[in-house]
Amino acid sequence: MVPLRQLGGLFFRMYAGIVAAIVLALVVMVGMSTQRLPPQSLDAAQAEAHAETSGRELEGLTQGLQWLIEQELLAQPQERWAEVVARWRRHFDYPIELRAQGDVLGMNPPGRVRERLARGVPSAWLKSSGVTGDRVFLFLPLRGSEQVVVQELRLGPSPERAIEFLAPETTVLLAVLGLAVLALTWPLYRHVTRLAATASTFGQGDFQARAEARAPEPIGHLARTFNDMAERIQRMSQEQQASLQAISHELRTPISRLHFALHLARETPDVATLHAQLADMEKDVGELDQLTEELLTFTRLHRDAPPLERERVDLTAMVTELFHQLSVFSPNLRLQLHATGTVEAEGSARYLRRAIGNLIRNAQRHARSEVRVHVSRDEQRCTVAVDDDGPGIPPSERERLFLPFTRLDDSRNRKTGGHGLGLAITHRIMQAHQGQAWVTEAPLGGARVALSWPHAP
């Protein structure tokens, strides 16, 4: 019952709107047509000539009737003229009445009519009313009095007769219009109802629900937009589930070691052994602290986070400083910077430093002898690419590299350290800069991990 009521509301709104538009169009059409008919379409001289010619023709056609009326009234006493005219009125299909000559002149008739009234001879005045027809006034001055017999005729159908005549056609038009609106409304309503049902199903937790994208426009565009949104929400939900599982897995190992170390500490009487166990526990706490910091950073850089504060950053100096700080972790590797002079960029210095540092540390873990960092800038974008001469990354695994808690097989495994969040954080930093991160093969034979972002958001 509710869906039918909703359809009825949509149908009647569209139907009433179209009918109102048709009525408005008819009013405008009538007005425009009236302006094209004489005498509106004529200038003043032409309109006066047209009225004079028509008046003479009407006076000639009605002179016999005017003579009969005059003879009949003049045969009666003047005080009975009004009674006689009133008795005639029911036999005329148009108004007929007695008026004072002053009232007639107050109707503002043309000069020719005024002149004939002053001479006491019958006259006719054709007054155009537009597309609904013309009005004709017949004036008969009665000799020896100030009374004038006024007859008002309408040439052409009256509005009532026109409406009565067009009533069947109007009914058919409205019926056909209603069927056409219904035919247009029903598919739209059906697709909107299906989209609403899909949205309700999706909202209840069925993330597989998708809208029918083959609907007519603009419903099709709305359905495709909904599907894109559903894909993103489903993907984020899956990533969230995977992240929660990975977090629990990452926390389980150091927490288990802490429990075991605490148990041993209670059973250890030797002070030196106890200090060694406390040092191991301190390492586990440090690992938990590092994991917590990375999780906070990863969460802070979500899609709906506030925009980052951007500033001018010297990438060449930043990479040089990172080399100085990180070289102590791999003293046997050659760290080389390739840049044409000073390369400046726009962005968040803190997060760009974090992203580039993550790439260099990742390359240090897997390189055999050399790491190269290429820094460049063109008219639109800044690019930082980090190459290593390690085993590389298979093309099938490259898309997974930026997922949280992802560790690739073979040499790029857990033994190299880390929690699998560094490159995921780097990817989100690039998203916050409206940029991108990607992996390809390096000229050194290993992997090239590159970042690119526009100068301005």
CORZI-V144500 format. One record per run of one state. SS is the DSSP state (H for helix, E for strand, L for the rest). FROM is the first residue (numbers start at 0). TO is the last residue. Records with the same first field share a line. If there is no record, write none. Layout:
SS->FROM-TO, FROM-TO
This chain:
L->0-0, 36-42, 74-76, 91-94, 105-109, 119-121, 128-128, 132-132, 141-145, 155-157, 203-217, 267-269, 300-309, 329-332, 339-342, 347-347, 366-368, 377-379, 388-393, 402-412, 416-420, 432-434, 441-445, 454-456
H->1-35, 43-73, 77-90, 100-104, 110-118, 129-131, 158-202, 218-266, 270-299, 314-328, 348-365, 394-401, 413-415, 421-431
E->95-99, 122-127, 133-140, 146-154, 310-313, 333-338, 343-346, 369-376, 380-387, 435-440, 446-453
